């Protein structure tokens, strides 16, 4: 505890963290699939809107997709030995945001 603030964790029986809370009102819930991999993270703070990320894995337990707030999607591809080969992030951008990037000469590969 520092400056009278604290962070606490709760765990599943197998030792995986299931929830994190703080004295400042933060609450993070961690859901896991049958292999113990994180499948969803949901965060909230007091009366603010929840934030959630959903995560999917392949049959080897490697992360293949993460869906983040704002419809941002992160996808991974792996080579035959299991090493990361390609990582694509698909942002959900408005036409105004794309125009702003073009005007400021920001080079971003948008799918």
C-alpha positions as CSV (number, residue, x, y, z in Angstrom):
1,X,0.0,0.0,0.0
2,X,1.4,3.4,-1.0
3,X,-0.2,6.7,-0.2
4,X,-3.1,4.7,1.3
5,X,-3.9,3.1,-2.1
6,X,-3.9,-0.6,-2.8
7,X,-4.2,-3.2,-5.5
8,X,-5.6,-6.6,-4.8
9,X,-5.8,-9.8,-6.8
10,X,-8.1,-12.8,-6.7
11,X,-7.1,-16.2,-8.2
12,X,-8.7,-19.3,-9.6
13,X,-8.0,-22.7,-7.9
14,X,-5.3,-23.5,-10.4
15,X,-3.4,-20.3,-9.6
16,X,-4.5,-18.1,-12.5
17,X,-5.4,-14.5,-11.7
18,X,-9.1,-13.9,-12.1
19,X,-9.6,-10.4,-10.9
20,X,-7.7,-7.2,-10.0
21,X,-9.2,-4.4,-8.0
22,X,-7.8,-1.2,-6.6
23,X,-8.7,1.4,-4.0
24,X,-9.2,3.9,-6.8
25,X,-12.2,1.9,-8.1
26,X,-10.5,-0.1,-10.9
27,X,-11.9,-3.6,-11.5
28,X,-10.3,-5.9,-14.1
29,X,-11.9,-9.3,-14.7
30,X,-9.9,-12.0,-16.5
31,X,-11.8,-14.9,-18.2
32,X,-9.9,-18.0,-19.4
33,X,-10.6,-20.8,-21.8
34,X,-10.3,-24.5,-21.0
35,X,-6.5,-24.4,-21.6
36,X,-6.0,-21.6,-19.1
37,X,-5.4,-18.9,-21.8
38,X,-6.9,-15.5,-21.3
39,X,-10.0,-15.3,-23.5
40,X,-11.4,-12.0,-22.3
41,X,-10.3,-9.0,-20.2
42,X,-13.0,-6.6,-19.0
43,X,-12.0,-3.4,-17.1
44,X,-14.1,-0.9,-15.4
45,X,-13.7,2.0,-13.0
46,X,-16.5,3.2,-10.8
47,X,-19.3,4.4,-13.1
48,X,-17.4,4.7,-16.3
49,X,-18.0,2.6,-19.4
50,X,-16.5,-0.9,-19.4
51,X,-13.5,-1.7,-21.6
52,X,-13.1,-5.2,-23.0
53,X,-10.7,-7.2,-25.1
54,X,-11.5,-10.7,-26.5
55,X,-8.6,-13.0,-27.4
56,X,-8.6,-16.1,-29.6
57,X,-6.0,-18.9,-29.9
58,X,-5.1,-21.6,-32.4
59,X,-4.9,-25.3,-31.5
60,X,-1.3,-24.8,-30.3
61,X,-2.3,-22.1,-27.8
62,X,-0.8,-19.2,-29.8
63,X,-2.7,-16.0,-29.9
64,X,-4.3,-15.5,-33.4
65,X,-6.7,-12.6,-32.8
66,X,-7.4,-9.9,-30.3
67,X,-10.4,-7.6,-30.6
68,X,-10.0,-4.3,-28.7
69,X,-12.2,-1.4,-28.0
70,X,-13.0,0.8,-31.0
71,X,-13.1,-2.3,-33.3
72,X,-9.3,-2.5,-33.5
73,X,-8.4,-6.0,-34.4
74,X,-4.9,-7.5,-34.0
75,X,-4.2,-10.7,-35.9
76,X,-1.2,-13.0,-35.8
77,X,0.1,-15.6,-38.3
78,X,2.8,-18.1,-37.5
79,X,5.3,-20.1,-39.7
80,X,5.4,-24.0,-39.6
81,X,7.8,-23.9,-36.6
82,X,5.5,-21.7,-34.6
83,X,7.4,-18.4,-34.8
84,X,5.4,-15.2,-35.4
85,X,5.4,-14.5,-39.2
86,X,2.9,-11.7,-39.7
87,X,1.1,-9.3,-37.4
88,X,-1.7,-7.1,-38.8
89,X,-3.5,-4.5,-36.9
90,X,-6.7,-3.3,-38.5
91,X,-7.8,0.1,-37.1
92,X,-11.3,1.3,-37.2
93,X,-10.7,4.8,-38.5
94,X,-13.1,7.4,-39.8
95,X,-12.5,9.2,-43.1
96,X,-11.5,12.3,-41.1
97,X,-8.8,10.3,-39.2
98,X,-7.5,8.9,-42.5
99,X,-7.4,12.4,-44.1
100,X,-5.5,13.7,-41.0
101,X,-2.9,10.9,-41.4
102,X,-2.5,11.7,-45.1
103,X,-2.2,15.4,-44.6
104,X,0.5,14.8,-41.9
105,X,2.3,12.3,-44.1
106,X,2.0,9.5,-41.6
107,X,2.6,6.2,-43.4
108,X,0.4,3.6,-42.0
109,X,-0.7,0.3,-43.7
110,X,-4.4,0.2,-43.3
111,X,-6.3,-3.0,-44.2
